[in-house]
Amino acid sequence: MIKVHCFVSCVCELIKRTPGVDHRPFYFGVWDADFSVDSRFVLSYHSPHTRHDQFREWYRLLYGVRIEPWYDHDQPKEANIRQLVSLVENRPADRQVMVMLDLYRLPERENKFHQNPFPHYVLLESTDDPEQWFMSDPDFRWEGTLPKDRILDSVRSPAAAGGFWFDGLDIRHTPAETVAAYFAQCMKPDTNPFTDALRQIFRAHAGARAVQPLDQLPGAFREIPVMAIRKYAYEHAFAWLLEDQGLTAEGDPWFETICEDIDRLVKTYTQIQYRALKLAMSGNPSIIASVEQLLDEQDEREFAIKAQLLALFRDWQQHPPSGIDAGAGQGTLAGVLP
């Protein structure tokens, strides 16, 4: 699973490398992660006010690691650049230094979503060459060396403002009750915030009660692909809740069907975006009803996924891993789900 949420991917990279600790529960917070809709009804996956406070607090509760901000939003950009250089070049071996940069300014890097600008979190290290830094981009599964000056230029982008550090010395195994509390905090069984926002934005641009010009709808929907992929985080949740009960997820027909539903959920958001573009270009009012129908179908689809996930979660609560015998891993899902 790639390109789901850059902040989460960066902080989970350390957990993935720690034996006996699983990063997947942290993705419970991704499928309905925060986003922004501004006063002009424009969707954005990032805003200047984004601080990831909830992710940081639950990371501490789940894994015992504090994510500390080093970027000072009250200081000039160059002061933060100097702080970044100091953190990277004096980094202890167990410390992770994360920074937001504008990926658009690094054209040799993949920019699948064609975003300009493209605020994105990565991890940085120094190398034996003082002019080269090592960049790790867990979200895109890319790592390599790049000129230090080029990286700093991408950090100087007005669209990029953020950074954190965290140490990996005392990572702990997550107690089941903490996982359960985090799931309860993240699960919104009666609302789908992303689809609700798209419906609000769409009606603000199209139809009898529109308050924004129709020709601005494509721009308002431009970042749909960046956020739609967050729904793939459901796969992590289903897989972990199954495997933690001693079951095998991958290859099981029930799990694979769920994954197909999640994939359909993601891809239908792209279909909504294309139909909105067609509406803006043609002005054909008959398209409005088809977009509304797709949004309603998305609600129905995601509510069904959430209901199945919630049922699986409740079953997980009734079958703690400590009570599973050695042969439980050979069971089938039919015997577990309600």
Summary of the structure (lengths in Angstrom):
residues: 338
radius of gyration: 21.5
end to end distance: 27.6
largest distance: 62.7
contacts: 1010
relative contact order: 0.14
helix: 53%
strand: 12%
